[in-house]
């Protein structure tokens, strides 16, 4: 079972891959990113363009172009990626999709789901894009299925 949409999964994996591959000042192309995270290239290109417009990654066009992560983006939490792609529904939404669910008018799963939702949000807020580079460099983490 996935917590994130497929688009969000690819976005997180792509941003982490780009961060990993560009820490030395290089840029990485869409073909390399798609192969590196096992993603369809055209679908990933749209995701990366959107992330670039939203300032989560940077890109340069041309023969020496590609995607890269700057220092400011390395310090951003993973929750920024999730919110840029899927919005904040994972962090504030109802488990049953009810619009009127709240503390005052809870659905049957509200209290249990809220605790889980808050934990997920805390994990994604406290882990930055840059935090994973060392583990990726050392081969302790994987971005492919």
N, CA, C and O atoms as CSV, one atom per row, in Angstrom:
chain,resi,resn,atom,element,x,y,z
A,1,UNK,N,N,0.830,-1.185,0.000
A,1,UNK,CA,C,0.000,0.000,0.000
A,1,UNK,C,C,0.878,1.252,0.000
A,1,UNK,O,O,1.842,1.340,0.760
A,2,UNK,N,N,0.553,2.180,-0.822
A,2,UNK,CA,C,1.322,3.415,-0.918
A,2,UNK,C,C,0.610,4.536,-0.160
A,2,UNK,O,O,-0.617,4.631,-0.168
A,3,UNK,N,N,1.392,5.362,0.482
A,3,UNK,CA,C,0.855,6.531,1.180
A,3,UNK,C,C,0.672,7.677,0.192
A,3,UNK,O,O,-0.283,8.448,0.285
A,4,UNK,N,N,1.599,7.776,-0.751
A,4,UNK,CA,C,1.624,8.885,-1.690
A,4,UNK,C,C,1.042,8.476,-3.033
A,4,UNK,O,O,0.987,7.291,-3.360
A,5,UNK,N,N,0.607,9.462,-3.812
A,5,UNK,CA,C,0.207,9.196,-5.187
A,5,UNK,C,C,1.449,8.750,-5.965
A,5,UNK,O,O,2.575,8.996,-5.532
A,6,UNK,N,N,1.247,8.110,-7.087
A,6,UNK,CA,C,2.365,7.677,-7.930
A,6,UNK,C,C,3.201,8.889,-8.352
A,6,UNK,O,O,4.429,8.814,-8.379
A,7,UNK,N,N,2.545,9.996,-8.679
A,7,UNK,CA,C,3.254,11.217,-9.060
A,7,UNK,C,C,4.146,11.687,-7.924
A,7,UNK,O,O,5.296,12.066,-8.147
A,8,UNK,N,N,3.621,11.663,-6.706
A,8,UNK,CA,C,4.386,12.110,-5.545
A,8,UNK,C,C,5.557,11.162,-5.260
A,8,UNK,O,O,6.650,11.611,-4.914
A,9,UNK,N,N,5.329,9.866,-5.402
A,9,UNK,CA,C,6.430,8.895,-5.227
A,9,UNK,C,C,7.574,9.218,-6.180
A,9,UNK,O,O,8.730,9.298,-5.764
A,10,UNK,N,N,7.250,9.406,-7.467
A,10,UNK,CA,C,8.281,9.726,-8.456
A,10,UNK,C,C,8.957,11.055,-8.125
A,10,UNK,O,O,10.170,11.193,-8.279
A,11,UNK,N,N,8.174,12.025,-7.674
A,11,UNK,CA,C,8.734,13.343,-7.352
A,11,UNK,C,C,9.748,13.240,-6.220
A,11,UNK,O,O,10.844,13.791,-6.325
A,12,UNK,N,N,9.406,12.553,-5.154
A,12,UNK,CA,C,10.323,12.406,-4.021
A,12,UNK,C,C,11.579,11.670,-4.450
A,12,UNK,O,O,12.692,12.106,-4.155
A,13,UNK,N,N,11.402,10.548,-5.151
A,13,UNK,CA,C,12.559,9.774,-5.586
A,13,UNK,C,C,13.436,10.591,-6.538
A,13,UNK,O,O,14.663,10.541,-6.448
A,14,UNK,N,N,12.810,11.342,-7.449
A,14,UNK,CA,C,13.566,12.145,-8.410
A,14,UNK,C,C,14.349,13.253,-7.712
A,14,UNK,O,O,15.519,13.473,-8.022
A,15,UNK,N,N,13.718,13.943,-6.784
A,15,UNK,CA,C,14.413,15.022,-6.077
A,15,UNK,C,C,15.604,14.465,-5.299
A,15,UNK,O,O,16.685,15.054,-5.313
A,16,UNK,N,N,15.412,13.342,-4.630
A,16,UNK,CA,C,16.522,12.737,-3.883
A,16,UNK,C,C,17.629,12.275,-4.826
A,16,UNK,O,O,18.812,12.410,-4.513
A,17,UNK,N,N,17.245,11.730,-5.980
A,17,UNK,CA,C,18.236,11.296,-6.967
A,17,UNK,C,C,19.026,12.490,-7.495
A,17,UNK,O,O,20.253,12.440,-7.587
A,18,UNK,N,N,18.317,13.560,-7.839
A,18,UNK,CA,C,18.980,14.759,-8.354
A,18,UNK,C,C,19.924,15.316,-7.286
A,18,UNK,O,O,21.055,15.692,-7.595
A,19,UNK,N,N,19.473,15.369,-6.050
A,19,UNK,CA,C,20.327,15.868,-4.961
A,19,UNK,C,C,21.588,15.024,-4.856
A,19,UNK,O,O,22.692,15.552,-4.721
A,20,UNK,N,N,21.414,13.716,-4.919
A,20,UNK,CA,C,22.538,12.787,-4.805
A,20,UNK,C,C,23.542,12.966,-5.941
A,20,UNK,O,O,24.752,12.964,-5.714
A,21,UNK,N,N,23.042,13.120,-7.149
A,21,UNK,CA,C,23.911,13.191,-8.327
A,21,UNK,C,C,24.511,14.566,-8.580
A,21,UNK,O,O,25.438,14.690,-9.380
A,22,UNK,N,N,24.007,15.595,-7.921
A,22,UNK,CA,C,24.476,16.943,-8.234
A,22,UNK,C,C,25.173,17.625,-7.061
A,22,UNK,O,O,25.404,18.833,-7.109
A,23,UNK,N,N,25.506,16.895,-6.031
A,23,UNK,CA,C,26.178,17.510,-4.874
A,23,UNK,C,C,27.566,18.030,-5.239
A,23,UNK,O,O,28.096,18.900,-4.549
A,24,UNK,N,N,28.155,17.517,-6.300
A,24,UNK,CA,C,29.491,17.962,-6.710
A,24,UNK,C,C,29.432,19.081,-7.746
A,24,UNK,O,O,30.457,19.451,-8.319
A,25,UNK,N,N,28.228,19.626,-7.992
A,25,UNK,CA,C,28.088,20.728,-8.932
A,25,UNK,C,C,27.675,20.309,-10.329
A,25,UNK,O,O,27.501,21.165,-11.197
A,26,UNK,N,N,27.515,19.024,-10.568
A,26,UNK,CA,C,27.073,18.543,-11.876
A,26,UNK,C,C,25.580,18.774,-12.062
A,26,UNK,O,O,24.871,19.131,-11.121
A,27,UNK,N,N,25.121,18.568,-13.276
A,27,UNK,CA,C,23.694,18.571,-13.586
A,27,UNK,C,C,23.363,17.194,-14.140
A,27,UNK,O,O,24.225,16.521,-14.705
A,28,UNK,N,N,22.126,16.782,-13.977
A,28,UNK,CA,C,21.730,15.456,-14.434
A,28,UNK,C,C,20.524,15.589,-15.364
A,28,UNK,O,O,19.608,16.370,-15.107
A,29,UNK,N,N,20.544,14.812,-16.448
A,29,UNK,CA,C,19.484,14.869,-17.450
A,29,UNK,C,C,18.324,13.958,-17.120
A,29,UNK,O,O,18.418,13.075,-16.268
A,30,UNK,N,N,17.238,14.194,-17.809
A,30,UNK,CA,C,15.999,13.450,-17.570
A,30,UNK,C,C,16.161,11.953,-17.817
A,30,UNK,O,O,15.594,11.142,-17.085
A,31,UNK,N,N,16.931,11.575,-18.844
A,31,UNK,CA,C,17.126,10.150,-19.128
A,31,UNK,C,C,17.821,9.442,-17.963
A,31,UNK,O,O,17.431,8.341,-17.576
A,32,UNK,N,N,18.842,10.077,-17.414
A,32,UNK,CA,C,19.559,9.500,-16.278
A,32,UNK,C,C,18.678,9.404,-15.042
A,32,UNK,O,O,18.719,8.410,-14.318
A,33,UNK,N,N,17.884,10.437,-14.806
A,33,UNK,CA,C,17.004,10.433,-13.636
A,33,UNK,C,C,15.966,9.321,-13.769
A,33,UNK,O,O,15.739,8.558,-12.831
A,34,UNK,N,N,15.344,9.238,-14.935
A,34,UNK,CA,C,14.312,8.215,-15.169
A,34,UNK,C,C,14.893,6.812,-14.980
A,34,UNK,O,O,14.269,5.958,-14.350
A,35,UNK,N,N,16.079,6.578,-15.524
A,35,UNK,CA,C,16.716,5.264,-15.358
A,35,UNK,C,C,17.107,5.033,-13.898
A,35,UNK,O,O,16.994,3.920,-13.385
A,36,UNK,N,N,17.561,6.084,-13.245
A,36,UNK,CA,C,18.030,5.963,-11.869
A,36,UNK,C,C,16.948,5.674,-10.856
A,36,UNK,O,O,17.218,5.110,-9.796
A,37,UNK,N,N,15.704,6.064,-11.178
A,37,UNK,CA,C,14.610,5.822,-10.227
A,37,UNK,C,C,13.536,4.906,-10.799
A,37,UNK,O,O,12.494,4.705,-10.174
A,38,UNK,N,N,13.782,4.349,-11.984
A,38,UNK,CA,C,12.829,3.421,-12.598
A,38,UNK,C,C,11.486,4.094,-12.879
A,38,UNK,O,O,10.439,3.632,-12.427
A,39,UNK,N,N,11.535,5.184,-13.628
A,39,UNK,CA,C,10.330,5.970,-13.896
A,39,UNK,C,C,10.165,6.181,-15.395
A,39,UNK,O,O,11.159,6.247,-16.118
A,40,UNK,N,N,8.919,6.288,-15.879
A,40,UNK,CA,C,8.717,6.646,-17.289
A,40,UNK,C,C,9.231,8.064,-17.548
A,40,UNK,O,O,8.907,8.995,-16.811
A,41,UNK,N,N,10.017,8.211,-18.579
A,41,UNK,CA,C,10.717,9.471,-18.855
A,41,UNK,C,C,9.778,10.652,-19.099
A,41,UNK,O,O,9.970,11.716,-18.512
A,42,UNK,N,N,8.765,10.485,-19.955
A,42,UNK,CA,C,7.878,11.609,-20.280
A,42,UNK,C,C,7.065,12.051,-19.067
A,42,UNK,O,O,6.874,13.247,-18.847
A,43,UNK,N,N,6.590,11.097,-18.288
A,43,UNK,CA,C,5.830,11.394,-17.071
A,43,UNK,C,C,6.716,12.144,-16.080
A,43,UNK,O,O,6.294,13.125,-15.469
A,44,UNK,N,N,7.940,11.669,-15.934
A,44,UNK,CA,C,8.883,12.290,-15.011
A,44,UNK,C,C,9.250,13.706,-15.463
A,44,UNK,O,O,9.423,14.595,-14.629
A,45,UNK,N,N,9.369,13.919,-16.767
A,45,UNK,CA,C,9.711,15.246,-17.278
A,45,UNK,C,C,8.670,16.273,-16.840
A,45,UNK,O,O,9.028,17.384,-16.449
A,46,UNK,N,N,7.392,15.918,-16.900
A,46,UNK,CA,C,6.330,16.833,-16.469
A,46,UNK,C,C,6.431,17.112,-14.968
A,46,UNK,O,O,6.252,18.249,-14.532
A,47,UNK,N,N,6.714,16.089,-14.193
A,47,UNK,CA,C,6.847,16.244,-12.741
A,47,UNK,C,C,8.011,17.187,-12.425
A,47,UNK,O,O,7.869,18.094,-11.605
A,48,UNK,N,N,9.153,16.975,-13.070
A,48,UNK,CA,C,10.328,17.791,-12.803
A,48,UNK,C,C,10.137,19.239,-13.257
A,48,UNK,O,O,10.623,20.162,-12.603
A,49,UNK,N,N,9.440,19.441,-14.361
A,49,UNK,CA,C,9.143,20.809,-14.805
A,49,UNK,C,C,8.300,21.527,-13.753
A,49,UNK,O,O,8.539,22.695,-13.448
A,50,UNK,N,N,7.325,20.830,-13.208
A,50,UNK,CA,C,6.466,21.406,-12.176
A,50,UNK,C,C,7.272,21.719,-10.912
A,50,UNK,O,O,7.112,22.787,-10.321
A,51,UNK,N,N,8.127,20.798,-10.503
A,51,UNK,CA,C,8.955,21.023,-9.313
A,51,UNK,C,C,9.928,22.180,-9.532
A,51,UNK,O,O,10.226,22.930,-8.602
A,52,UNK,N,N,10.414,22.321,-10.740
A,52,UNK,CA,C,11.316,23.416,-11.066
A,52,UNK,C,C,10.577,24.751,-11.002
A,52,UNK,O,O,11.101,25.724,-10.460
A,53,UNK,N,N,9.365,24.800,-11.552
A,53,UNK,CA,C,8.548,26.028,-11.486
A,53,UNK,C,C,8.259,26.405,-10.032
A,53,UNK,O,O,8.168,27.587,-9.702
A,54,UNK,N,N,8.116,25.409,-9.172
A,54,UNK,CA,C,7.798,25.661,-7.760
A,54,UNK,C,C,9.042,25.878,-6.903
A,54,UNK,O,O,8.936,26.077,-5.692
A,55,UNK,N,N,10.231,25.840,-7.531
A,55,UNK,CA,C,11.465,26.169,-6.841
A,55,UNK,C,C,12.067,25.071,-5.981
A,55,UNK,O,O,12.949,25.344,-5.166
A,56,UNK,N,N,11.608,23.827,-6.145
A,56,UNK,CA,C,12.173,22.729,-5.357
A,56,UNK,C,C,13.455,22.181,-5.965
A,56,UNK,O,O,14.334,21.701,-5.249
A,57,UNK,N,N,13.558,22.255,-7.276
A,57,UNK,CA,C,14.789,21.891,-7.977
A,57,UNK,C,C,15.074,22.999,-8.981
A,57,UNK,O,O,14.218,23.842,-9.248
A,58,UNK,N,N,16.270,22.992,-9.528
A,58,UNK,CA,C,16.652,23.989,-10.524
A,58,UNK,C,C,16.981,23.284,-11.823
A,58,UNK,O,O,17.330,22.103,-11.834
A,59,UNK,N,N,16.866,24.018,-12.915
A,59,UNK,CA,C,17.211,23.425,-14.207
A,59,UNK,C,C,17.864,24.470,-15.100
A,59,UNK,O,O,17.646,25.674,-14.964
A,60,UNK,N,N,18.672,23.959,-16.016
A,60,UNK,CA,C,19.345,24.785,-17.014
A,60,UNK,C,C,19.140,24.101,-18.351
A,60,UNK,O,O,19.337,22.893,-18.475
A,61,UNK,N,N,18.742,24.880,-19.361
A,61,UNK,CA,C,18.546,24.324,-20.699
A,61,UNK,C,C,19.855,24.366,-21.471
A,61,UNK,O,O,20.778,25.103,-21.122
A,62,UNK,N,N,19.917,23.572,-22.514
A,62,UNK,CA,C,21.078,23.603,-23.389
A,62,UNK,C,C,21.904,22.342,-23.302
A,62,UNK,O,O,21.580,21.429,-22.542
A,63,UNK,N,N,22.994,22.287,-24.094
A,63,UNK,CA,C,23.810,21.077,-24.180
A,63,UNK,C,C,24.466,20.683,-22.854
A,63,UNK,O,O,24.698,19.498,-22.615
A,64,UNK,N,N,24.762,21.636,-22.008
A,64,UNK,CA,C,25.344,21.329,-20.697
A,64,UNK,C,C,24.308,21.482,-19.588
A,64,UNK,O,O,24.647,21.645,-18.417
A,65,UNK,N,N,23.053,21.426,-19.979
A,65,UNK,CA,C,21.966,21.648,-19.041
A,65,UNK,C,C,21.574,20.395,-18.278
A,65,UNK,O,O,22.220,19.350,-18.363
A,66,UNK,N,N,20.511,20.538,-17.544
A,66,UNK,CA,C,19.978,19.445,-16.750
A,66,UNK,C,C,19.409,19.978,-15.453
A,66,UNK,O,O,19.252,21.185,-15.267
A,67,UNK,N,N,19.107,19.062,-14.571
A,67,UNK,CA,C,18.527,19.416,-13.285
A,67,UNK,C,C,19.589,19.355,-12.197
A,67,UNK,O,O,20.542,18.581,-12.279
A,68,UNK,N,N,19.405,20.187,-11.177
A,68,UNK,CA,C,20.311,20.177,-10.036
A,68,UNK,C,C,19.588,20.728,-8.816
A,68,UNK,O,O,18.514,21.320,-8.923
A,69,UNK,N,N,20.195,20.521,-7.662
A,69,UNK,CA,C,19.641,21.017,-6.395
A,69,UNK,C,C,20.612,22.039,-5.832
A,69,UNK,O,O,21.815,21.788,-5.756
A,70,UNK,N,N,20.084,23.196,-5.437
A,70,UNK,CA,C,20.945,24.192,-4.811
A,70,UNK,C,C,20.935,24.017,-3.286
A,70,UNK,O,O,20.160,23.226,-2.748
A,71,UNK,N,N,21.787,24.750,-2.615
A,71,UNK,CA,C,21.930,24.620,-1.151
A,71,UNK,C,C,20.625,24.901,-0.420
A,71,UNK,O,O,20.295,24.215,0.548
A,72,UNK,N,N,19.890,25.891,-0.869
A,72,UNK,CA,C,18.622,26.226,-0.212
A,72,UNK,C,C,17.636,25.064,-0.308
A,72,UNK,O,O,16.964,24.738,0.671
A,73,UNK,N,N,17.545,24.446,-1.467
A,73,UNK,CA,C,16.630,23.315,-1.649
A,73,UNK,C,C,17.042,22.111,-0.805
A,73,UNK,O,O,16.185,21.360,-0.341
A,74,UNK,N,N,18.338,21.923,-0.605
A,74,UNK,CA,C,18.797,20.804,0.226
A,74,UNK,C,C,18.264,20.903,1.651
A,74,UNK,O,O,18.082,19.885,2.319
A,75,UNK,N,N,18.017,22.106,2.109
A,75,UNK,CA,C,17.548,22.280,3.476
A,75,UNK,C,C,16.027,22.206,3.602
A,75,UNK,O,O,15.493,22.299,4.708
A,76,UNK,N,N,15.333,22.039,2.491
A,76,UNK,CA,C,13.865,21.977,2.532
A,76,UNK,C,C,13.396,20.602,2.990
A,76,UNK,O,O,14.014,19.590,2.661
A,77,UNK,N,N,12.304,20.564,3.748
A,77,UNK,CA,C,11.785,19.275,4.219
A,77,UNK,C,C,11.074,18.514,3.100
A,77,UNK,O,O,10.590,19.108,2.137
A,78,UNK,N,N,11.021,17.189,3.247
A,78,UNK,CA,C,10.321,16.356,2.266
A,78,UNK,C,C,8.845,16.733,2.165
A,78,UNK,O,O,8.225,16.546,1.118
A,79,UNK,N,N,8.286,17.260,3.244
A,79,UNK,CA,C,6.871,17.668,3.212
A,79,UNK,C,C,6.625,18.733,2.140
A,79,UNK,O,O,5.514,18.825,1.618
A,80,UNK,N,N,7.636,19.536,1.803
A,80,UNK,CA,C,7.479,20.535,0.741
A,80,UNK,C,C,7.222,19.870,-0.609
A,80,UNK,O,O,6.441,20.378,-1.414
A,81,UNK,N,N,7.873,18.741,-0.855
A,81,UNK,CA,C,7.662,18.009,-2.110
A,81,UNK,C,C,6.241,17.459,-2.146
A,81,UNK,O,O,5.534,17.601,-3.143
A,82,UNK,N,N,5.833,16.829,-1.046
A,82,UNK,CA,C,4.490,16.242,-0.971
A,82,UNK,C,C,3.436,17.325,-1.205
A,82,UNK,O,O,2.502,17.127,-1.982
A,83,UNK,N,N,3.583,18.459,-0.541
A,83,UNK,CA,C,2.596,19.532,-0.687
A,83,UNK,C,C,2.624,20.128,-2.088
A,83,UNK,O,O,1.576,20.510,-2.610
A,84,UNK,N,N,3.794,20.218,-2.708
A,84,UNK,CA,C,3.895,20.756,-4.067
A,84,UNK,C,C,3.192,19.856,-5.078
A,84,UNK,O,O,2.634,20.343,-6.062
A,85,UNK,N,N,3.217,18.555,-4.841
A,85,UNK,CA,C,2.650,17.601,-5.801
A,85,UNK,C,C,1.207,17.234,-5.462
A,85,UNK,O,O,0.332,17.277,-6.327
A,86,UNK,N,N,0.963,16.876,-4.213
A,86,UNK,CA,C,-0.353,16.348,-3.813
A,86,UNK,C,C,-1.175,17.301,-2.953
A,86,UNK,O,O,-2.309,16.980,-2.596
A,87,UNK,N,N,-0.629,18.460,-2.615
A,87,UNK,CA,C,-1.333,19.353,-1.704
A,87,UNK,C,C,-1.144,18.889,-0.269
A,87,UNK,O,O,-0.298,18.037,0.007
A,88,UNK,N,N,-1.918,19.439,0.634
A,88,UNK,CA,C,-1.742,19.082,2.040
A,88,UNK,C,C,-2.798,18.108,2.561
A,88,UNK,O,O,-2.925,17.927,3.772
A,89,UNK,N,N,-3.547,17.490,1.674
A,89,UNK,CA,C,-4.610,16.559,2.065
A,89,UNK,C,C,-4.131,15.421,2.946
A,89,UNK,O,O,-4.847,15.007,3.857
A,90,UNK,N,N,-2.935,14.907,2.693
A,90,UNK,CA,C,-2.388,13.830,3.511
A,90,UNK,C,C,-2.216,14.281,4.952
A,90,UNK,O,O,-2.327,13.473,5.874
A,91,UNK,N,N,-1.947,15.551,5.152
A,91,UNK,CA,C,-1.654,16.072,6.481
A,91,UNK,C,C,-2.884,16.593,7.216
A,91,UNK,O,O,-2.868,16.717,8.441
A,92,UNK,N,N,-3.947,16.898,6.479
A,92,UNK,CA,C,-5.134,17.468,7.128
A,92,UNK,C,C,-6.433,16.764,6.754
A,92,UNK,O,O,-7.469,17.025,7.366
A,93,UNK,N,N,-6.400,15.881,5.765
A,93,UNK,CA,C,-7.616,15.277,5.243
A,93,UNK,C,C,-8.202,14.182,6.118
A,93,UNK,O,O,-7.543,13.649,7.011
A,94,UNK,N,N,-9.433,13.868,5.844
A,94,UNK,CA,C,-10.175,12.807,6.538
A,94,UNK,C,C,-9.831,11.456,5.918
A,94,UNK,O,O,-9.696,11.339,4.700
A,95,UNK,N,N,-9.692,10.445,6.760
A,95,UNK,CA,C,-9.382,9.089,6.281
A,95,UNK,C,C,-10.483,8.548,5.377
A,95,UNK,O,O,-10.217,7.737,4.490
A,96,UNK,N,N,-11.713,8.991,5.598
A,96,UNK,CA,C,-12.849,8.516,4.805
A,96,UNK,C,C,-13.241,9.503,3.703
A,96,UNK,O,O,-14.215,9.284,2.982
A,97,UNK,N,N,-12.471,10.595,3.581
A,97,UNK,CA,C,-12.732,11.567,2.528
A,97,UNK,C,C,-13.914,12.481,2.792
A,97,UNK,O,O,-14.438,13.101,1.867
A,98,UNK,N,N,-14.340,12.571,4.045
A,98,UNK,CA,C,-15.485,13.423,4.379
A,98,UNK,C,C,-15.040,14.876,4.522
A,98,UNK,O,O,-14.016,15.152,5.147
A,99,UNK,N,N,-15.798,15.798,3.953
A,99,UNK,CA,C,-15.440,17.209,4.006
A,99,UNK,C,C,-15.711,17.826,5.371
A,99,UNK,O,O,-15.006,18.746,5.786
A,100,UNK,N,N,-16.706,17.338,6.061
A,100,UNK,CA,C,-17.088,17.942,7.332
A,100,UNK,C,C,-16.420,17.294,8.539
A,100,UNK,O,O,-16.743,17.660,9.669
A,101,UNK,N,N,-15.520,16.365,8.352
A,101,UNK,CA,C,-14.829,15.701,9.458
A,101,UNK,C,C,-13.930,16.705,10.191
A,101,UNK,O,O,-13.167,17.439,9.564
A,102,UNK,N,N,-14.031,16.725,11.516
A,102,UNK,CA,C,-13.223,17.637,12.329
A,102,UNK,C,C,-13.227,17.140,13.770
A,102,UNK,O,O,-13.837,16.117,14.081
A,103,UNK,N,N,-12.545,17.869,14.642
A,103,UNK,CA,C,-12.546,17.542,16.065
A,103,UNK,C,C,-13.961,17.609,16.630
A,103,UNK,O,O,-14.331,16.814,17.494
A,104,UNK,N,N,-14.741,18.554,16.140
A,104,UNK,CA,C,-16.113,18.748,16.629
A,104,UNK,C,C,-17.065,17.731,16.016
A,104,UNK,O,O,-18.018,17.299,16.664
A,105,UNK,N,N,-16.810,17.349,14.767
A,105,UNK,CA,C,-17.686,16.429,14.035
A,105,UNK,C,C,-16.832,15.301,13.435
A,105,UNK,O,O,-16.688,15.229,12.215
A,106,UNK,N,N,-16.262,14.416,14.276
A,106,UNK,CA,C,-15.320,13.408,13.781
A,106,UNK,C,C,-15.992,12.227,13.077
A,106,UNK,O,O,-17.089,11.801,13.438
A,107,UNK,N,N,-15.301,11.718,12.069
A,107,UNK,CA,C,-15.731,10.480,11.421
A,107,UNK,C,C,-15.327,9.317,12.333
A,107,UNK,O,O,-14.617,9.533,13.315
A,108,UNK,N,N,-15.760,8.097,12.032
A,108,UNK,CA,C,-15.410,6.956,12.891
A,108,UNK,C,C,-13.900,6.712,13.048
A,108,UNK,O,O,-13.478,6.154,14.060
A,109,UNK,N,N,-13.089,7.116,12.075
A,109,UNK,CA,C,-11.637,6.883,12.135
A,109,UNK,C,C,-10.838,8.125,12.524
A,109,UNK,O,O,-9.610,8.074,12.593
A,110,UNK,N,N,-11.523,9.235,12.779
A,110,UNK,CA,C,-10.856,10.530,12.936
A,110,UNK,C,C,-9.704,10.515,13.944
A,110,UNK,O,O,-8.580,10.871,13.591
A,111,UNK,N,N,-9.955,10.121,15.151
A,111,UNK,CA,C,-8.942,10.243,16.199
A,111,UNK,C,C,-7.730,9.333,15.955
A,111,UNK,O,O,-6.591,9.753,16.161
A,112,UNK,N,N,-7.971,8.099,15.520
A,112,UNK,CA,C,-6.855,7.201,15.231
A,112,UNK,C,C,-6.073,7.667,14.002
A,112,UNK,O,O,-4.842,7.654,13.999
A,113,UNK,N,N,-6.801,8.079,12.959
A,113,UNK,CA,C,-6.139,8.511,11.741
A,113,UNK,C,C,-5.376,9.812,11.951
A,113,UNK,O,O,-4.291,9.983,11.394
A,114,UNK,N,N,-5.911,10.718,12.731
A,114,UNK,CA,C,-5.244,11.985,12.996
A,114,UNK,C,C,-3.871,11.760,13.634
A,114,UNK,O,O,-2.900,12.433,13.291
A,115,UNK,N,N,-3.804,10.811,14.559
A,115,UNK,CA,C,-2.521,10.508,15.210
A,115,UNK,C,C,-1.501,9.995,14.189
A,115,UNK,O,O,-0.340,10.405,14.209
A,116,UNK,N,N,-1.930,9.109,13.309
A,116,UNK,CA,C,-1.041,8.559,12.275
A,116,UNK,C,C,-0.649,9.655,11.285
A,116,UNK,O,O,0.518,9.786,10.916
A,117,UNK,N,N,-1.632,10.433,10.864
A,117,UNK,CA,C,-1.408,11.526,9.918
A,117,UNK,C,C,-0.402,12.530,10.487
A,117,UNK,O,O,0.477,13.011,9.771
A,118,UNK,N,N,-0.536,12.842,11.777
A,118,UNK,CA,C,0.388,13.780,12.413
A,118,UNK,C,C,1.806,13.214,12.490
A,118,UNK,O,O,2.778,13.957,12.360
A,119,UNK,N,N,1.927,11.907,12.700
A,119,UNK,CA,C,3.255,11.276,12.733
A,119,UNK,C,C,3.912,11.325,11.351
A,119,UNK,O,O,5.098,11.632,11.232
A,120,UNK,N,N,3.140,11.024,10.319
A,120,UNK,CA,C,3.670,11.076,8.952
A,120,UNK,C,C,4.131,12.497,8.628
A,120,UNK,O,O,5.205,12.696,8.060
A,121,UNK,N,N,3.315,13.472,8.993
A,121,UNK,CA,C,3.672,14.866,8.725
A,121,UNK,C,C,4.949,15.239,9.471
A,121,UNK,O,O,5.813,15.919,8.917
A,122,UNK,N,N,5.076,14.803,10.718
A,122,UNK,CA,C,6.280,15.111,11.511
A,122,UNK,C,C,7.526,14.508,10.869
A,122,UNK,O,O,8.567,15.163,10.810
A,123,UNK,N,N,7.434,13.277,10.392
A,123,UNK,CA,C,8.575,12.613,9.743
A,123,UNK,C,C,8.988,13.383,8.493
A,123,UNK,O,O,10.176,13.613,8.267
A,124,UNK,N,N,8.021,13.778,7.691
A,124,UNK,CA,C,8.318,14.477,6.438
A,124,UNK,C,C,8.766,15.912,6.677
A,124,UNK,O,O,9.516,16.459,5.868
A,125,UNK,N,N,8.329,16.534,7.764
A,125,UNK,CA,C,8.747,17.904,8.103
A,125,UNK,C,C,10.152,17.946,8.681
A,125,UNK,O,O,10.863,18.937,8.510
A,126,UNK,N,N,10.558,16.882,9.365
A,126,UNK,CA,C,11.854,16.900,10.051
A,126,UNK,C,C,12.986,16.263,9.241
A,126,UNK,O,O,14.142,16.295,9.662
A,127,UNK,N,N,12.664,15.694,8.101
A,127,UNK,CA,C,13.697,15.112,7.238
A,127,UNK,C,C,13.836,15.968,5.985
A,127,UNK,O,O,12.882,16.157,5.230
A,128,UNK,N,N,15.036,16.476,5.784
A,128,UNK,CA,C,15.271,17.363,4.651
A,128,UNK,C,C,15.775,16.572,3.438
A,128,UNK,O,O,16.195,15.419,3.548
A,129,UNK,N,N,15.718,17.227,2.299
A,129,UNK,CA,C,16.208,16.637,1.054
A,129,UNK,C,C,17.691,16.279,1.199
A,129,UNK,O,O,18.114,15.201,0.784
A,130,UNK,N,N,18.463,17.170,1.779
A,130,UNK,CA,C,19.898,16.962,1.915
A,130,UNK,C,C,20.287,15.884,2.913
A,130,UNK,O,O,21.396,15.355,2.838
A,131,UNK,N,N,19.411,15.549,3.835
A,131,UNK,CA,C,19.731,14.579,4.883
A,131,UNK,C,C,20.105,13.199,4.317
A,131,UNK,O,O,20.900,12.471,4.911
A,132,UNK,N,N,19.531,12.858,3.180
A,132,UNK,CA,C,19.714,11.513,2.645
A,132,UNK,C,C,20.931,11.337,1.746
A,132,UNK,O,O,21.254,10.211,1.367
A,133,UNK,N,N,21.609,12.420,1.399
A,133,UNK,CA,C,22.737,12.310,0.467
A,133,UNK,C,C,23.836,11.372,0.953
A,133,UNK,O,O,24.331,10.556,0.175
A,134,UNK,N,N,24.222,11.467,2.200
A,134,UNK,CA,C,25.311,10.620,2.694
A,134,UNK,C,C,24.954,9.141,2.595
A,134,UNK,O,O,25.778,8.323,2.184
A,135,UNK,N,N,23.716,8.798,2.975
A,135,UNK,CA,C,23.297,7.399,2.893
A,135,UNK,C,C,23.212,6.919,1.447
A,135,UNK,O,O,23.521,5.765,1.152
A,136,UNK,N,N,22.785,7.819,0.535
A,136,UNK,CA,C,22.740,7.451,-0.880
A,136,UNK,C,C,24.150,7.254,-1.430
A,136,UNK,O,O,24.406,6.306,-2.173
A,137,UNK,N,N,25.063,8.152,-1.062
A,137,UNK,CA,C,26.444,8.052,-1.523
A,137,UNK,C,C,27.070,6.752,-1.025
A,137,UNK,O,O,27.819,6.101,-1.755
A,138,UNK,N,N,26.770,6.378,0.199
A,138,UNK,CA,C,27.343,5.161,0.788
A,138,UNK,C,C,26.600,3.893,0.412
A,138,UNK,O,O,26.961,2.811,0.875
A,139,UNK,N,N,25.566,4.003,-0.422
A,139,UNK,CA,C,24.824,2.834,-0.863
A,139,UNK,C,C,23.922,2.239,0.196
A,139,UNK,O,O,23.511,1.085,0.077
A,140,UNK,N,N,23.607,2.998,1.225
A,140,UNK,CA,C,22.751,2.490,2.303
A,140,UNK,C,C,21.267,2.615,1.964
A,140,UNK,O,O,20.427,1.963,2.584
A,141,UNK,N,N,20.952,3.446,0.987
A,141,UNK,CA,C,19.572,3.649,0.564
A,141,UNK,C,C,19.466,3.375,-0.927
A,141,UNK,O,O,20.458,3.430,-1.653
A,142,UNK,N,N,18.239,3.077,-1.377
A,142,UNK,CA,C,17.994,2.820,-2.781
A,142,UNK,C,C,16.802,3.636,-3.257
A,142,UNK,O,O,15.867,3.865,-2.490
A,143,UNK,N,N,16.820,4.074,-4.502
A,143,UNK,CA,C,15.725,4.817,-5.073
A,143,UNK,C,C,15.010,4.038,-6.184
A,143,UNK,O,O,14.120,4.569,-6.848
A,144,UNK,N,N,15.404,2.786,-6.377
A,144,UNK,CA,C,14.772,1.921,-7.371
A,144,UNK,C,C,13.982,0.832,-6.668
A,144,UNK,O,O,14.300,0.426,-5.550
A,145,UNK,N,N,12.950,0.374,-7.349
A,145,UNK,CA,C,12.162,-0.741,-6.804
A,145,UNK,C,C,12.845,-2.042,-7.102
A,145,UNK,O,O,12.344,-3.102,-6.728
